[in-house]
């Protein structure tokens, strides 16, 4: 039973590859929105967490500066 649970988990690297963003951006989104859990030293995501990540709008590009 434990093995089936472990097989359904995604790493930050897996999530980044699937969503087309960097690992560090996935980590930041997870921290900001309390998504995923820490397992040892790594953050892992369930399929439900992946759905949450996909629904979060992503800002593209450099932030605008005030003139």
Secondary structure, DSSP 8 states (H G I E B T S, - for coil): -HHHHHHT-EEHHHHHHHHTS-HHHHHHHHHHHT-SEEETTEEEE-HHHHHHHHHS----S------
